[in-house]
């Protein structure tokens, strides 16, 4: 079992920045990849970013590439998403996810990000 708790969401103007954090517990954090997803009202949940277990490789959706940065601190069991140059279309509930080998994906409860124009 993995428990995930996101924080850092809020309301920001277009062009601004926010940093989301996700604290993990329950399994050895450095043994699995982590990711961020988002779901806007009326839309399906979509991939945002992913980072491998050791932080060596990162992957991004085209829509956020160059604006968002995913990172992790295995000593603190946290993964973060730095979001810059935010746009109204980034408005969504953001979820962190743990991709545990041999198990299902674990999800956090989500944190709301609202970008005003």
Buried (B, 14 or more C-beta within 10 A) or exposed (E): EBEBBBEBBEEBEEEBEBBBBBBBEEBEBEEBBBBBBBBBEEEEBEBBBBBBBEBEEBBBBEBBEEBBBBBBEBEEBBBBBBBBEBBEEBBBBBBBBBBBEEEEEBBBEBBEBBBEE
